[in-house]
Amino acid sequence: MYPLLRWFLFKFDPEKVHYFTFRLLGFWLKVPFVKPIWKSIYCVKNPLLETTVAGIKFPNPVGLAAGFDKNALRINELAACGFGFVEIGTVTPVGQDGNPKPRLFRLLEDQAIINRMGFNNDGADVIVERLKKLNPACIIGGNIGKNKVTPNEEATSDYLKCYHALEAYVDYFVVNVSSPNTPNLRELQDKEPLTALLRTLMDERAKKGSSKPIFLKIAPDLTDSQLDDIVDIVNETKIAGVIATNTTIERGNLVTSSAEVEAIGAGGVSGKPLAKRATEVIAYLYRKSNGSFPIIGVGGIYSGEDAVEKLLAGASLVQVYSGFIYQGPALVKRINKAVLKKRKEIAHG
């Protein structure tokens, strides 16, 4: 069923299709009796799937990465697709349109996506109003960033504003300094500014008496020495852990012709071409840290086997994005079934 729907949807502009499917999902799951049937098809429930990370009990280890439901519009509908958690955002203090369109592109031969969205979102205040009305059906993460017009020297203020706005309504936070689509943002990944930013957020968390964990989302393009810095920073600042990884600016391993890729222009690549590097980063961080902090693995997960590979490399949870677009909601079910099978094998020795 989904391959036929995908064939049809992929004939249209990716960004328009995204919003169309959001509206369609919302409409479809409001039809009487549809939601329980839908959940019975796609949701996998088993105590062995429950995963406690940073003090949060996740009903299963499969999440939807940030960027898909930026504005907290379809959290419960996405939970009905089998996700154990949904990460909203990236949220900025003030709503912004993002980069000029077109800014979202499919690379069909690579089963990949290039995006240069640029943190388009409705802004913290509007998103909070939606969250206030929500009775959440899954764990919610809040991915936070800075506005494009905010210089890096003042970035901490933007992250603090988002933290304060969302703190009562999300279960965990993700500090996004790794998107390639906001000018100079990745400079905040350097050891000194990143340590200062995370320390400030952790101090604010302590002042509020909050237990909400704070994760850091990193780029896959970091060198080993930069990854060593990340391990040091996590240990120094005592943040909860790391999400590995964001999209990549690397284009060298694409099947799509270089002329077509160059015509698309700037943007981060997600999907299958990211799979190997994301797993390498997970394994490196896990090994270097001796497993001292949790890692959420994301990048190129298109099957249950892909997800299990990342968990075996050291991830505690996984997230999907491009795979969900290319494979549909059945992917979430396949991942949960594969994880369940692996955990049963381990439980029975």
N, C-alpha and C positions, 0 to 999 in steps of 0.2 A: 504493500500500500504506500509506504513512505517513499520508496524510489520513484514511483509514478508522480507523487505530489512534488517531490524534489525536481524532477525533470521539468515539470510545469513552472514551478517557482523560479528555477534558475534561468528562465528565459527573460526575467525582469530585473530591474535595477536592485542590487543587493540591499541597499538601505531602505528603499520603499517596501521591498518584500519583508524585511525584518518587522517593520511596523504593522504591515498587513497581517502577518502571522500572529503578532501579539494580539491584535484585535480579534482575529479569528479564534485563537485559543480562549480568550476571555468570553467570547460569545458561546463557543461550543460547550464549555464546561458549565455554563449557566442553564443549558437545556436540561429539563427535568430528567433525572435518573442517569444522566450521562457521566457525571463526575465519579460516582461510586464504581461504575463499570470501568471507566478509564483508569482509576486507581487500582482496581483489581487486575488490570492487564499489565500496568507498568511498575507498580510499587512492589518491592520485595521486602518483606519484614521477617527478621529472624534475630534473636538475641546475639548471635555470633557476629552480626554485622554492626552492632552497636560499638562505637569507638569513642573513648574518652581522650580528648586532647586539650591541653591547657585548662583543665578543669571543666570543660564543656562535654556533655554526653551527646554525641552525634548519633542519630538513629541509624545512619549508614555512612560509609566513608566517601560517598560521591557527591561532590558539590558542583554548582554552576559558577564558573569564573566571573569576575567583574567584567563589565562592558556589555553584557547581554541584557540585563535588566537594570540599566543605569539609574532609572528614576523610580524604582520600587513600584512598578505598575502591575506586575503579574507574579508576585512572590508565591502566593498560595496555589495558583494555577501551575507554576513550575514545580512546586512541591508535589502536586498530583501526578507529575511526570516521573516521580521516583527519586528526586533529589533529596538528600539528607540535609543539605544546606544550600543557601543561595546568597551570593555576595553581590550587593548592590554597588552602584557607583562606576567609575570614580566620581565622588561627590566633591564639589568645590563650594566655598562659602557663598558666592554669588552665581546665579545661573549664567551659562554662557552657551553660545551657538556652536562653538567648536570651529574646526577648520572649514574652508570652502568645500562645497560638493562639486564633483563626486569625490568621495573619500573612503569608500569601501569597495573592494574588488575581489573577485573570485579567481583563483588560479586552479582551474579544473584538473589539469594534468597532474598537478602536485597535490590535489586535495588540500588546498591551503587557502588562506585569506590574507590580503594586505589591507591594513586600515591605517588611516591617519585622521581619526575622528577628532582628537584634540580636546578630550574631556568635555564634550557636549553634555550638559545635564541641566536640570531645572533649578539647581541650587539647594543648599542645605535646608532652608526654611520650608520650601515647598515640599521637599521629600519627607521632612519630618511630619508635616501635616498628614501625608499619606500613611506613614508608619503608625501615627496615633490612632488611626481608624482601623488598623489591621489586627486581626486575631491570627497571629502567624502559625502556619502549619509546619514550619521547619525552622532550623537555626538560621539566623540572618547575620551576615558579615557586612561591615561598613567600610568600603574602600575609599580613602580620602586623599585629596590632592590640593594643589594650589591653583588659583586662577591664573590664566595666561598673562594678564597684565601685572601680576604681582612679581616684583623682582626677587631673585633668589635670596637676597639679604633679608627680605621680609617674609619669606615663605613660612617660617615657623608660626607666624600669626595666623595664616590661612589654615594650617593643619590644626591649630588649637581651636579655631572657630568651628571647624567641622567636628572636632572631637566633642566639644561642649554641646553642640546641637544634637548630635546623634547618640550620645552616651546612654541615654535612657531607653533607646529603642532598638539597638542592635546588640548582638551577643558577643561579637569580637570586632576588632578594628584591623585594617590593613593600611599601612603607610605606603603610598605609591610614589616612588621617586624614580621609577624605571621605565615609564612610558617614553617612547622615542618621539612622540607627537606633540609635545609641549616644549617650545624652545628652551634649551639650557637646563631642563628639568633633571636630566641624568647627572649633571654636575653635583647634585645633592647626594649622589651615591658615594662621593669621595669621603674618606674616613672622618675627617674633622667636622664638616657640616652635618653629616649623617649622625654621628655620635651626639652632637649638640641637639639636633632635632629630636632624636629618640629619647634623650635624657629629659628634655623639657616635657615631652608628652608623658613619660613615666612619672615625672614629678607631679604633673597635673593629675594623673590617675591616682597617685598616692594621696594628694590633697582631698580628692573627692571620696576617698575611701572605696574606690571602685576595684572590682576584681575582673573587669572585662579585659581579656588578653589583647595585646597589641602585636601584630605580625608585621614583618617587612617584606614587601614584594620586590624581587631583584630581577635584573636583566640577565638573559642567557649569554650576553656578550662580554661578561666580566672575565678577566684573566684569573689564573690560579692565585696570584698574589692578592688580587682584589677580593677573591672569595675568602682567602685567609683573613683579610681585613673584616669581612662580614662576620666570620666566626668570632673574631675578637670583639666586634661591636655588640653582637648579641650577648656574649658573656659579660661584657662591661655594663651594658645598659639594662640587662635582665628583662628584655622584651621576651614575649612568649616563644617566637620562632620565626621561620622564614617561609615565604611562598616562592617556589622556584618552578617555572620562571614566567616572566612577562614575554612579550613578542620580541623577535630578533630583527636587527637591521642587516643581518647576514643574508646575502642573496646567492652565494656561490654554489649551493647544492640544489638549485631549482631545475626542474625539467622544462618548465615553460621557457620559451625563447627569450634571450636577453633583450631583444628588441621590444617584445611585448612588456616585459618587466620594466624596462627603462621608460616606456611610454606611460606606464602607470605613475611612476615617480616615487616620491618619498612615502614612507610608512613602515609599520612593523609587520613582519610575517608571522602568522600563526598557522597551526595545522601540522600535517605529517612531517614537513621538513624540519620542524622544531623538535621532534620526538627524541632523537638520539642525544642532542645537546642538553635538553632539559633533564634527561635521565642521568647524563654525566655530571651535571651540576648537583643534582640531588645526592648522587653517590659520593661525590667529592665532599660536600658539606657534612654529610653523615659521618664519613670516615674521619675527617679533620676535627669534628666536634666530639667524636666518640659517642654520637647519638645523644648529646646532652640537651638538645632542644628539638621540638617537633618541626617537621618539614611538610608543607602541603605541596604536592607535586602536580604540575600542570604543564601541558605542552605536547601536542600530537597524540592524544589518547583517542583512538578510533575503535578499540575493541577491549574486551575483558582482559585479554592477554597483555595489552599495552598498559592497562591500569595496574595489573598484578606486578608487572616488571618494575614500575615506579615504586610500588609499595615494598618490593623486595630490595630495591636500591636504597631504601631508607625513608621513604615518605610514610607519614601516618595517615594522611587523607589525600584524595586526588580531586582535581577539578577538570571539567571539560568546557570547551567553548566551540571551536571550529568543528570538532567531532560531532557535537550535538547538531550542528547545522547540516553536516554532510550525512549523518547516520540517523538522525531523528531520535525520538524518546526511547526507542527500543535499545539504544546504546546504554542508557542508564541501567536498564534492567539487566542487560548482558554483563555489564561491569559488576553489579551487585551479585549476580549469580556466580561469576568467576571468582570474586573475592570470597564468597561464602564457601564455594567448593575448596578453595585453597585453605581457608581457616578450618574447615572440617578435617582436611587431610592432616593439618598440623595438630589439631586437637586429638586426633586418633593415632598420633605418632607415626 
